[in-house]
Amino acid sequence: MGKRSVPERLAALAVLESRVSERHLSYPRIKSDLDMRLAGYAGEKKADYYLEEARMKEKPVVLKDVMVPAGGKQVQVDTLVLHPAFVLVAEVKNMTGELYFDEGTGQFYRFRNGVREGMRNPEDQLNRSVAATERFLASIELPVRVHGAIVLASYHGLVIQGPVSRPIFQVDRLPGHIEKLEKENRAILKRSDLHYVVDTLNLLSREKREQFFKWYKITSNDIGPGVRCPGCFRIGMERGYGKWICMDCKATSTDAHLATLQEYRLMYGKEITSKKMRDFIQIPDLYLANRLLRERFTTVNKNKRNKRYQIKSDLSLLEPFINHLLYSK
Ligand SMILES: [Zn+2]
């Protein structure tokens, strides 16, 4: 089913949080958005683990963090399970405390340490995602019913009063749930339909890459440059004797700039020039910069004076950094 790679939005927030000054007006918002995404990611990883356990006749296709178009806007769907017999939107929640869905008022709240807290209703969120997914599928000539479920990733989330319209359960019951959906539904989609959905969604999300700069009102001047250390994850490795050296933890690396260029890609897009590379990884040496670029990247234009290179997306290079944030909490 494929491992969940680091979601792009989470990675971008991690880059911003560590490169934008804490004095920047948007820093508190970046920090809290990052914390929220990290918690969500931890829950989704757990869901992946259980999805792998499901014993099914037909293998489902699992899509993660997809942006589903919805009337000019987009709805983010955490986990979309596509199977010949069913389509399921799973809203994975990492909530703790005693949870109440109030049917009469549509409100959702939780009690934690004796304190009542109102929160966004996950059932409403799920209903929106399901409706958007159904409309999207219908728009590409696949009019099928979409199932939805709220999945609790934390065992410290206790449902006292459940939602009316949707199932809710702990993450370890996810395999049982999709096995049941397979048994209870007749095949309605062909394998080729599933691939068509995947391709269409991928294309759409690439077209509508989010603009973090606009979102957080930052400019490129707010993004601190420097190579990130693979040992302590601080920025600002120095170049010497053909390798990168961290002055903080003394770690050395020959290719730490590759992960840092993935960070560049998240911020500025896939193309880079020698000048931009030198500025971002902080090496004044033109020949070294050009060599490092030529070693790994292909040019996108033939123009000698302003050669542009293409950085291929590989978010797995940022996984150690993201895992460090995840487990240092
Ligand atoms: Zn270090």
Residues whose N, C-alpha, C, O or C-beta is under 5 A from the ligand:
A	BS01	ZN	C229 G231 C232 F233 C246 D248 C249 K250 A251
